[in-house]
Every structure is written in structure tokens, then in C-alpha cells.
Amino acid sequence: MEEEKQGISEDWLSVWIGLLIFVLSLGVFVGADLLGFGITTGVWTDLAKALKPVSKGFEGLGGLGSLIATYVFLLVVMTIGAAALKANIGKFVVGFTAVFWISYICWIIGSYANIAVNTPGDMKKFGIGWSLKLTAESGFIVALLAGLIVGNFFQGFAESIKEAVRPELYIKTAIVILGGFLGVIAAEKLGLATAVMFRGLCAIVEAYLVYWALVYFAARKYFKFSREWAAPLASGISICGVSAAIATGGAIRARPVVPIMVSSLVVIFAVVELLILPFLAETFLWKEPMVAGAWMGLAVKTDGAAVASGAITESLVRAKALVMEGANYKEGWMMGAAATVKVFIDIFIGVWAFVLAIIWCSVIECKPGERVRPGQIWERFPKFVLGYVATFVAILYLGLNFPDLLGKTKAAMGEGNVFRGIFFTMTFFTIGVVSNFKKLWEEGIGKLAAVYILCLFGFIIWIGLIISWIFFHGVKPPLITG
């Protein structure tokens, strides 16, 4: 709600930043490698060999030079964005510097061979006798844990960097960039991609109709919450977390404290789900990879945690399927299923908020002469979804109509994807920073947490699993051949 006082919303800003990086990545089509300096980190035992620029044309920078260049580029772009938000520029620069470097150090730690390596062949390659087998995506978990430590034990430091602690901005920007990456995948296997999108749409409609009603009923009947609390709580738990809780709170004109408290819960439990569900999926769903991916999209309630849970699940499931059955699945499909389901859910936030606004105005809080403006559906619509769709459609169009350019398209999206990964990591760190458990408990979050625990672990996760199974059972990602 605070965004409405700013010059531009974080939602719109994420679109413009994501599209900027996407457009710059397309420079490879005209011989201009504009993002080739972007830093990549491989699984490592020798740190000196871990870091390198994404493009061979920038090998002269070296790993450290590439990392510094990436930081400077993002600092400039994000500071311009902070100015558009009318943020305190000085504090933002300091805060973003801390967020970037802590986040990327966490990613480097998560890529250490004894943490990340997950196959016997790779263990032999790196000359190690043991590994936690968490994949390189364990960097997300390391960043999350680092953020939780900062947010709960170093409140002074957390306060000093809060101007740049913007998890929703980072994850929405990452999802805009992700659209292009998934567009390449879809262009290669259009039939399967179409099936995933159709099944994803059907799955979220089913989930919507069941989730929201059950959570609202439980909050009202068994926990005696007022409608003001029950509606944002139902949206936050059942639909899309923070964005849905805030949109619903605005639609029904709830007091600001209501969606803020619900949003805090959403972030906390997204952390819990993130640490548990991917490993459950690896254990029980590795033979049904697309079910596992879609389950993350339906069960995990923030954009960042849902898509990243899909990424972690994909790495774990791909590794296990390779070891157990020799099935070498192509990258991106399980995460794509999670992202597709989550994005369809996001699309419906605006529609649902509009419906609730009509009900609250015309039935529950009807006042003489008051009308619901049709423009509210646009006001509540998550704008970053437009950016996601734009990058996805643009790359899908290129891939289908100019197949001879597919190599350059892959290279371009590979460079953009480097920055998507960095935004992901910063999302996880900043989610941890804002999760101050003690403060939230003192504010009376306990009763809300009881509803969340009952609904999330009592039926939402399991209904999401059943729906994922119904629509994605038997669907497999394409295999890497040769």
C-alpha cells in the first residue's frame, strides 16, 4: 500500500527493469554483446576457477572483474529505479550494495562441490568423497538462512539496509526475465509447452474454487475472525501470498495492518515450505517430474519461493532421475510448470480483487450512492505479469518463425538468465531479512499463524498435490539426447 504514495509502483518498475535486461540481451542478434560481462558461478573446489563471465567475448575481465562489472551495472539500473520510486538514494545505494554482495557470496557458497554435487560422476570429477547433494540451487537456501540471521539477530544492520530490502521487486523482475528463458524452451517443444500451459490454467481454476472458500470458512467459523481479517487471510493463504493479501485488503478497504500481518505470515511459511517441499518432491515424486513442478506452483504462496522451489525441485528430481533411471531431462520444464501455474494465479489476483470489491461494496458494506469503478480490475492486476507474457511471446515468436536464429536466441536468453538468477538470490536473502519472528509474535500473529498452519498443512498442500497429479500425471519433460 505504501507503493501508492511513490512515484511508480514496484510492480511497474519490475516490468521496465526486466524488459530493459531482456532488450539488452537481444543485442547478440546485431553483433552487440551487451550483457556478456554477466557473472556466472560454476560448481567448484577451487574458487579461482569458479567465477567467469557468461560470454567468451569478455574472458579478459576474469571472474572478479566480471563480478564487479555485474554489480556496477545492477547498481546503476536499480538506483535509477529507486529514484523512480522516490526512495532515499543514498540509503538505497548502501543497502543494495550489501544485498548484492551478501546474496552473491551465498550463491558462491551454495555452489561449493561438497554442498552442490549430486551425482557419483560429478563427485569423481571433482575428486570428493562426499557431498550434501543439494545442487547449486542450495545457494538460494544459503541466502535465505543468511537473511533470517540478519533479520532476527542483527536488527540494526537490517534497518540500515531496508531501503534496498525489496523482495517483491526482485522476484517480479526475475519473472519478467524468466519469460524469455521459458520462451526458448517452449519454442523447442511447442506441443508439450502448450499442454503444460493448458493444464496449468485448468489446475489453478480448480485450486481457486476450493482453496479460498475453505480458508475463509475456517477463519470465520472456527477462529471467529471478522470478514476484514478472513478475506485477506483466505487470499494470502490460498492464492498468491503477499500480492493477493494486499490486493484483497485494498479491494475490501481493510485497515493497513491487516494485509501487512497476513503478508508477514505468507513470507514466513513460504520459507518453511521452501525448505521442506522440494525434498518431499524428490523423495516421492521423482518419477512424476511435472507433477512435482506444478505442485510447487500451487502449494508455495509467494512468487519468489514458488518459482525458486520449482528450480530446486527440478535440480533434485533431474539428478535423482538420472541416477535411478538414466533419464536425463532437459532443464527448465519442471520450473516452467511451477512458474506457469504461479503466473496464471497472479493473473487472477486482479480479477478476484475486483469481484471482492463488488461484493463488499454492493452486499457487505453497501452505502447509498457508492459504485465500484470498472478501472479497479486494472488497478489490482499484477503488472509484472504483462512483462512476463511479453518476453515469453516475443521469444516464442522468434523461435517458431526464425528457427535458424535459435542458437542466437538461446545465447541471448542465457545472458539474460544470469541476471534472473541474481535477482532470485537477492529475493531469498531479502525474504529472510524481513522475517523477524520475534517482532511478528509480539504483534499478535499467533492466532493468524494457527489458521495458516491448519489450512496450509491440513489441506492446501495436499489438495494442490492432488490437482497437480490430476492434470500433470504422466507428462514428462523431453530428454537430452546424444
N, C-alpha and C positions, 0 to 999 in steps of 0.2 A: 504493500500500500504506500510505502514511502516513495516508491518509484514514481508515483503520480505527481509528486512535488518536484521531480527532477526535470532537466531539460529534455531528456529522451529516456524511454524505459529501457531496462536491461534486456527485455525481450527483443525490442527492435535493434538495440546495439549489437546483440549476438548475431542477428541476421547480417548486418553490414560488415562486421568483422569476419564472420565466416565466409561471406561472399568475396570479401577482399582477398583472403588467403586462397580461396578457390580460383578466382580470376588470375591471381599471380601464378598459381601452379600451372595454368594453361599456357604460360609463356613458352613452354617447351615446343609447342606447335609452330612457333615462329622463330625458333632458334634462340630464344632468350630464357636461359635457365635462371629464373628469378628467385627460386626458393631452394636451390640446390645446396645452399650452405647449411640447411637444417640439420640439427644434430640427431644421430641415431646411436643407440647403445645396444651392442650385442651381448649375449651370454659370455661371461668372462671369468678367467682366473688371473689374468694379467691386465690390470686396469689400463695400462698404457695402450693396449690393443682393443679396448672395449669401445672407445668413442671414435666416431668418424662422421664426416658429412654424408648426407644421403646421396649426393651426386658425385661421381668421379671427377667431374669438372672442377670441384672445389677441394680436391685432395690436398692441395698446398696449404690449406688452412690448418690441417691437423685436427685432432679431436678437440683439444682445448679451444683452439681458435673457432671451430665450428660452434661449440657450446656458447662461447662469448657472443659470437655473431647472432645466434638464435635468441639469446637473452636481450641483446640490444634491439633487435627487430621487434620482438614482442613488447618490450618496454615502451618503445615509441608508439606502436599501434595501440596498446592498451591505455597509455597515458592520454592519447588523443580521445579515446573512448571515455576515459574518466572525466575529461574536460566536458564532453558532451553530456555526461551525467551530472555535471556541476559538482563533482566531488572535490575534495581538498587535494590539489595536485601534489603538493609536497609530501603529504602523508601517504598518498597513493603510490608514489614512486618508491618510497621506503618500504611500504607494505608489499608491493608487488615484487620488489627485489627479494625480499625474504621468502615470499610464497614460491617464486620461481625456483630459487636455488635449493631451498629445503625439499621441494617437491621433486626436483630432478635428481638430487642426491639420493632420495628414497628410491627413485626408479633405478638408479645405478646399483644400489644395494640389492634391490629385488632381482637384478639380473646376474648376481653372483652365481657361479656354476653350482655350488653346493646347496643353493636355495632353488635355483630355477631349472636345472637339468632334469628331464623327466623320462628319458629312455635309456636303456642299457648301452645302446650305441653311442649316445652323446656322452655318457659317463666315461666310456672308454676313450672317446675322442679328447675329452678334457683331462684325462688321467686322474679321475677322482674315484674314491671307493664308496662314497655315499652321497646322497642328495635328498633334500626335503621334497623334491619333485613338484614344486609349486608353480613352475613355468615363470617366464619373465614378467607375466602379469602380476606376480606377487608384489611387484613394485607399487601397485595400487594399494595393496593391503599395508605395506610398509608406510606409505604416505598417510593412509588413514590412521594408523596407530600413532604416527608422529603428530598428526593433527590433534588426536584425542589427548595426548600428553600435554601439548601446548595449551589446548582449551581448558583442561581440567587442573593442571598443576602450575602453569605459567600464565596466569590471567593478565598480568601486567604486559607481558610480551604480546599476548593475543589482542589486547586492547590497542597496543601501539601499531598493529598491522591491520586492524579491522577494516580500514578503508579499501583494502585490496582483497579482503576475505569475501568473495562473491561466488559461491559455488554454482548458483543458478546461471550466472553469466558465463562461466567457464564451460559448464556442461552443454548449455544451449548452443554456444559457439562450436563446440566439438561436434554436436549432432548435425549442424549445418554442413560442416566439412565432411562428416561421415556419409552424407547423402551421395556425394560424388564417388566415394570409395565403393559404396554398395551398388552404385550405378554401373560400374565396371563389372562387378560380379554378376549383376542381372543381365547385362548385355551378352556375357559369355554363355549363360544358361537361361534364356528368356522363359522357357516353358516352366521350369522349376521355380523361377523367381515369381512368375505370375501366380502360381499355385500358392506360394508362401504368402503373398500379399492378400489373396482372396481368403485363404484360411485364417490369416491374422485378423482381417476385418470381421469375419464371422465370429471368431473367438472372443474379441473384445465386446461385441454386442451382447453375446451370451453372458459374459462376465459382468458387464454393466448391470444388466437386468437383475442378476442375482445378488451381487455384492452389495450395491448401495442400499437396497431395500432391507437386507438382513442386518447390516450395520446400524442403519437408522432405527430399525425396530428394537434391536438390543440396547442401544443407547437410551432410547425413550422408555422402554418398558422395564428393563431390569436395572438400569443405573439412574433412572429418573432425571436425565438431562433435559433441559429445555430445548425447544426447536432451534434456538440460536446456536447452541452448542452441538446438537445432534447432527444438523445438516453439514457443517464444515467437517465434522469428525467423520461422517459417512463418506464424504467426498475424498478427504485426505487418506483414509484407510483403504478405500475400495477403488479409487480411480487413479489419481496421479500425484498423490502426495502434496508437496508444497504448493505447486501451481493450482491444483484443484481446490485445496483448502482456502487459498487466498481469493480465488475467483468466486467460490461459493460464498465466502464471507462478505465479499463486496456485493454479490447479487442479492443477498437477503438483508444487507445493511447491518451485519453483526458488528459488535464493538471490535476495535482493532486487536484487543488482547486474545480474542477467540481464535482467529486463524493463525496468529503468531504461536500460541501454545500448541495448537494442532500440528503446525509445521515443524516445531521443535521435536515433537514426538515422531513425526514421519522420518526425520533425519536420523534420530536415534535408532529406530527399529530398522531402517534401511541398512544401517551399519551391521546390526545383528544378522539380518537376512544375508547380507553380502558375505559374511564370514561363515555362514552355515550352508546355504542352499547350493552354491556351486559344487561343494564337496558331496552333498547328498545326490546331486545330479550325476556326478562322476561315478558314484558307487552303484546307483540303481537304474540310471537312465543312459548309460554309455552305449547301449545297443539301439537307443532311440534318440539320436542327437538333436533332431529338430524339435522333438517334444521337450527336451531339456532346455533348448534356447527359448522357445515360446513360453515355457514356464517362468523363466526369469522375467520376461516382459510383463506377465500377468501377475506375478507374486510380489516383485520388488517395487516399492512405491515412489521412488524418485527417479528422474531421468538419468542422472549420473550413475546411481547404484544399479539401476536396471540394465542399462546398456553395458556397463563395465562388468556386471555379474554375468551377462551374456558372453563377454570377452573371456573372462576367467573360466567359465563353464566350457566354452569352446576349446580352450587350450587343454584343459584337463581331460575332456572327453576325447578330443582328437588324439592325444597322447596315449590314452588307455586303449582306444580302438586300434591304434597302430600296433601296440604291443600284444593285445589279446587276439586280434583277428587279422592283423596285417592290412587293415583298412586305412588308407591314407587320405582322409577327407580334405577337400580344398578349404582354405581359410576363408572366413567371413560369413559362412552360411548360418551357423548357429547364432552368432552375434547379430546377423541380419534379421533372423526371426525375432529375437528379443527386441531389437530396435524397431522393427516393423510393427509389432504388436503395441509397443510403447507409444510410437508416434500416432497410430490410429487412436489410442486412448487420449493422447494430447489433443488431437483434432476435435474430439468430442467434448473437451472441457468447456469450450465456448458455448456449444450447443446446450450442454447440461446447465451451465450457469444461467443462460437465457431462459430456459424452461423454469428453473427455480425462481428466477426474478419475477416471471409472470405469475407463478403460483403464490409467492409471498405477497405480491402487490395486489393480486385480484381476489385471493381467498383468505390468506392468513392475516395479513396486515392491510387489508383494503381500506383506503382512505378516499373520501369524496374528491372526485376530480383528478386523481392521480392516474397516470398512464405509464406503461412500460415502453421505453423507446426501443424501436427495432434495432437502432445502432448499438445496443448493448451486446448483441451477439458478436459484433466485430470487436468491441472493446474487450470482451472476455476471451476472444480467440487467441491462442498462443502463437504469436507472430513468427517465432523461430521455426515453426513447422513449415512456413512458406519457404524459408531458406533451404530447409532440408529437401523439400519437394523440388525446388528449382535446381539444386545441384544434382539431385538424383536423375531428374528428367533430362537435363542437359547432357549428362554423360551417357545415359541410356540411349539418347537420340544419336549421339556421335558414334557410339559403339555399334548400333544397329545399321546406321546408314553409311558409315565410313569404316568398314571392318579393317581396311588396310592401315588405318591410323590407331588400331587397338593397342599396339606397342607403346606409342607415344601417350595414349590415354592412360595406360597403366602407369607409366613413368610419372606423368603429371599428378595423378591421384596418389601415387606413392609418396611424392614430396608433400602434398597436402596432408596426407595421413600422418606424417611425422608430427605436424603441429596439432592434429587431432589428439594424438597420444599424449602430448604435453598438457593440453587442456584437460584431458581426462585425469592425469595425475594431479594437477592443481585442484581439480574438483574434489578429489578424495582427501587431499590434505585440508582443504578449507571446510569440507563437511565435518571433519574431525574437530577443527578449531571451534566451530560454532556449537558443538555438542558438549556444553557444560552441564554435566549431570547433576551436580550439587545444587546449582542455581535453579535449574528447572524443577527439582524436587521441592525446594523451598517455596516455589511459586504455586504449589498445589497441583503438580502434574500427575500425582499418583493415581487419582481416580480415573483420569483420562487414559493413563497407561493401562489400567485394568481392562478398560473396554478394548483398547488396542490389542492387548495380549490375547484376550478371549476371542476376538474376531479374527485377528491375523492368523494365529496358530490353531484356532478352533475350526475355522472353515475356509478362510480366504485362500491360504496357501494350497489347501487340498482341492478346493473347487477349481482353482487355477490349474492344478496338475491334471485334474480330470478333463477339463475343457481342452487343455493343450494336447492331451492324449487323443481325444476325440477327433481333433482337427489335423494333428500332425503325425499320428501313429503311422508308421511305415514309410514316411517321407525321409529320404536320406540325401545328404549333400553329395555333390559329384565328387568322384575320386580323382586324385592326382595320378596320372599315368605316365609311364616312361621312366 
